[in-house]
Amino acid sequence: MAATPSSMLPLGTKAPPFALYDTENNLITLASLQDCQAKVIMFICNHCPYVQHILPALAAFGRDFAARGVGVVAINANDTEAYPQDGLEPMAALKAALGLPFPYLLDSEQTVAKAYQAACTPDFFLFDASDALVYRGQFDDSRPGQPTPVTGKDLRLATEAVLAGKPVAFAQKPSIGCNIKWKKH
Protein backbone atom coordinates (compact mmCIF):
# COMPACT_ATOMS: atom_id res chain seq x y z
CA MET A 1 0.00 0.00 0.00
CA ALA A 2 1.43 3.33 -1.09
CA ALA A 3 1.32 5.99 1.62
CA THR A 4 -0.02 9.31 0.33
CA PRO A 5 -0.10 12.40 2.58
CA SER A 6 -3.00 14.84 2.65
CA SER A 7 -2.53 18.13 0.81
CA MET A 8 -3.06 20.32 3.92
CA LEU A 9 -5.50 22.86 2.51
CA PRO A 10 -4.70 26.34 3.94
CA LEU A 11 -6.31 27.10 7.30
CA GLY A 12 -9.10 29.65 7.02
CA THR A 13 -10.28 28.26 3.67
CA LYS A 14 -14.07 28.38 3.42
CA ALA A 15 -15.77 24.98 3.14
CA PRO A 16 -16.63 24.32 -0.50
CA PRO A 17 -20.35 23.65 -0.93
CA PHE A 18 -21.50 20.18 -1.91
CA ALA A 19 -24.71 18.31 -2.66
CA LEU A 20 -24.28 14.52 -2.70
CA TYR A 21 -26.47 11.49 -2.09
CA ASP A 22 -25.82 9.15 0.82
CA THR A 23 -26.25 5.39 1.02
CA GLU A 24 -29.98 5.84 1.81
CA ASN A 25 -30.48 8.09 -1.27
CA ASN A 26 -30.83 11.25 0.85
CA LEU A 27 -29.40 14.46 -0.59
CA ILE A 28 -26.90 15.88 1.91
CA THR A 29 -25.52 19.38 1.46
CA LEU A 30 -23.07 21.61 3.27
CA ALA A 31 -26.03 23.94 3.90
CA SER A 32 -27.79 21.13 5.80
CA LEU A 33 -24.98 21.42 8.40
CA GLN A 34 -25.35 25.18 8.93
CA ASP A 35 -26.78 24.86 12.45
CA CYS A 36 -23.71 22.92 13.59
CA GLN A 37 -21.03 24.60 15.69
CA ALA A 38 -18.42 22.43 13.96
CA LYS A 39 -18.40 20.34 10.77
CA VAL A 40 -16.17 17.36 10.04
CA ILE A 41 -15.92 16.49 6.37
CA MET A 42 -13.90 13.33 5.84
CA PHE A 43 -12.89 11.43 2.74
CA ILE A 44 -12.86 7.67 3.25
CA CYS A 45 -13.54 4.53 1.23
CA ASN A 46 -14.27 0.87 1.90
CA HIS A 47 -11.13 -0.90 0.73
CA CYS A 48 -8.26 1.25 2.02
CA PRO A 49 -6.34 -0.48 4.86
CA TYR A 50 -5.67 2.92 6.48
CA VAL A 51 -9.42 3.56 6.67
CA GLN A 52 -10.21 -0.01 7.77
CA HIS A 53 -7.66 0.41 10.58
CA ILE A 54 -9.57 3.33 12.13
CA LEU A 55 -13.21 2.51 11.29
CA PRO A 56 -14.39 1.38 14.76
CA ALA A 57 -12.81 4.46 16.38
CA LEU A 58 -14.23 6.64 13.60
CA ALA A 59 -17.72 5.32 14.35
CA ALA A 60 -17.16 6.12 18.04
CA PHE A 61 -15.97 9.63 17.13
CA GLY A 62 -19.14 10.14 15.09
CA ARG A 63 -21.38 8.94 17.94
CA ASP A 64 -19.59 11.07 20.52
CA PHE A 65 -19.62 14.31 18.57
CA ALA A 66 -22.92 14.03 16.68
CA ALA A 67 -24.57 13.89 20.11
CA ARG A 68 -22.90 17.25 20.82
CA GLY A 69 -24.16 18.96 17.67
CA VAL A 70 -21.16 18.43 15.41
CA GLY A 71 -22.02 17.77 11.77
CA VAL A 72 -20.08 14.73 10.56
CA VAL A 73 -20.09 13.56 6.95
CA ALA A 74 -18.02 10.88 5.20
CA ILE A 75 -17.45 11.11 1.44
CA ASN A 76 -16.16 8.39 -0.87
CA ALA A 77 -14.67 9.83 -4.06
CA ASN A 78 -12.96 6.74 -5.46
CA ASP A 79 -13.52 5.59 -9.03
CA THR A 80 -16.16 2.91 -8.40
CA GLU A 81 -15.82 1.42 -11.87
CA ALA A 82 -12.17 0.59 -11.23
CA TYR A 83 -12.84 -0.18 -7.54
CA PRO A 84 -16.33 -1.72 -7.31
CA GLN A 85 -15.79 -2.56 -3.62
CA ASP A 86 -16.15 1.21 -3.07
CA GLY A 87 -19.53 1.34 -4.83
CA LEU A 88 -22.79 2.47 -3.28
CA GLU A 89 -24.04 -1.00 -2.25
CA PRO A 90 -20.77 -1.96 -0.49
CA MET A 91 -20.78 1.51 1.14
CA ALA A 92 -24.29 0.87 2.50
CA ALA A 93 -23.24 -2.58 3.76
CA LEU A 94 -20.18 -1.13 5.54
CA LYS A 95 -22.25 1.66 7.11
CA ALA A 96 -24.79 -0.88 8.40
CA ALA A 97 -22.18 -3.40 9.60
CA LEU A 98 -20.26 -0.79 11.63
CA GLY A 99 -23.26 1.30 12.63
CA LEU A 100 -21.65 4.44 11.23
CA PRO A 101 -23.71 7.26 12.79
CA PHE A 102 -23.06 9.77 10.01
CA PRO A 103 -24.03 10.02 6.34
CA TYR A 104 -21.74 8.21 3.91
CA LEU A 105 -21.87 10.04 0.58
CA LEU A 106 -20.72 9.06 -2.90
CA ASP A 107 -18.83 11.70 -4.90
CA SER A 108 -19.08 9.82 -8.19
CA GLU A 109 -18.00 12.83 -10.26
CA GLN A 110 -15.08 13.48 -7.87
CA THR A 111 -15.80 17.23 -7.96
CA VAL A 112 -16.18 17.58 -4.18
CA ALA A 113 -12.88 15.78 -3.49
CA LYS A 114 -11.16 18.11 -5.96
CA ALA A 115 -12.78 21.19 -4.37
CA TYR A 116 -11.48 20.11 -0.95
CA GLN A 117 -8.09 19.13 -2.45
CA ALA A 118 -8.52 15.74 -0.80
CA ALA A 119 -5.57 13.52 -1.61
CA CYS A 120 -5.91 10.36 0.43
CA THR A 121 -8.21 8.15 2.43
CA PRO A 122 -8.69 8.97 5.20
CA ASP A 123 -8.47 12.75 4.87
CA PHE A 124 -10.12 15.00 7.51
CA PHE A 125 -11.32 18.61 7.37
CA LEU A 126 -12.77 20.42 10.40
CA PHE A 127 -14.66 23.68 9.90
CA ASP A 128 -16.02 26.06 12.53
CA ALA A 129 -19.53 27.54 12.65
CA SER A 130 -18.57 30.13 10.01
CA ASP A 131 -17.32 27.37 7.66
CA ALA A 132 -13.66 28.37 8.08
CA LEU A 133 -11.15 25.51 8.02
CA VAL A 134 -9.54 25.19 11.46
CA TYR A 135 -8.03 21.70 11.23
CA ARG A 136 -6.98 19.36 8.47
CA GLY A 137 -4.88 16.27 8.65
CA GLN A 138 -4.71 13.01 10.54
CA PHE A 139 -7.14 11.22 12.83
CA ASP A 140 -4.23 10.28 15.11
CA ASP A 141 -0.69 8.83 14.97
CA SER A 142 -1.84 5.23 14.52
CA ARG A 143 -1.12 3.41 11.25
CA PRO A 144 -1.81 -0.15 10.07
CA GLY A 145 0.81 -2.62 11.29
CA GLN A 146 2.06 -0.33 14.07
CA PRO A 147 1.39 -0.79 17.80
CA THR A 148 0.10 2.77 18.39
CA PRO A 149 -3.56 2.50 19.50
CA VAL A 150 -6.30 4.15 17.45
CA THR A 151 -7.75 6.98 19.55
CA GLY A 152 -8.66 9.76 17.13
CA LYS A 153 -6.67 12.05 19.44
CA ASP A 154 -5.82 14.77 16.89
CA LEU A 155 -9.31 15.14 15.44
CA ARG A 156 -10.90 14.86 18.88
CA LEU A 157 -8.66 17.59 20.37
CA ALA A 158 -9.32 19.88 17.41
CA THR A 159 -13.08 19.33 17.62
CA GLU A 160 -13.07 19.92 21.38
CA ALA A 161 -11.24 23.21 20.81
CA VAL A 162 -13.86 24.38 18.30
CA LEU A 163 -16.70 23.42 20.64
CA ALA A 164 -15.01 25.38 23.44
CA GLY A 165 -14.60 28.43 21.18
CA LYS A 166 -10.81 28.13 21.26
CA PRO A 167 -8.25 27.95 18.45
CA VAL A 168 -6.73 24.62 17.47
CA ALA A 169 -3.38 25.21 19.17
CA PHE A 170 -1.25 22.21 18.28
CA ALA A 171 0.84 21.21 15.28
CA GLN A 172 -1.33 19.70 12.58
CA LYS A 173 0.10 16.63 10.86
CA PRO A 174 -0.96 15.45 7.41
CA SER A 175 -3.09 12.38 7.21
CA ILE A 176 -1.46 9.38 5.57
CA GLY A 177 -3.43 6.89 3.54
CA CYS A 178 -4.16 5.43 0.14
CA ASN A 179 -4.37 7.92 -2.68
CA ILE A 180 -7.85 8.74 -3.93
CA LYS A 181 -8.52 6.58 -6.97
CA TRP A 182 -9.09 9.23 -9.62
CA LYS A 183 -10.96 8.42 -12.81
CA LYS A 184 -8.88 8.22 -15.94
CA HIS A 185 -10.47 10.55 -18.49
PyMOL commands that set and color helices and strands:
alter all, ss='L'
color gray80, all
select helices_A, chain A and resi 31-33+49-66+84-86+88-98+111-115+153-163
alter helices_A, ss='H'
color red, helices_A
select strands_A, chain A and resi 4-5+19-21+27-29+38-43+70-76+104-106+120-121+123-128+133-137+176-179
alter strands_A, ss='S'
color yellow, strands_A
deselect
rebuild
show_as cartoon
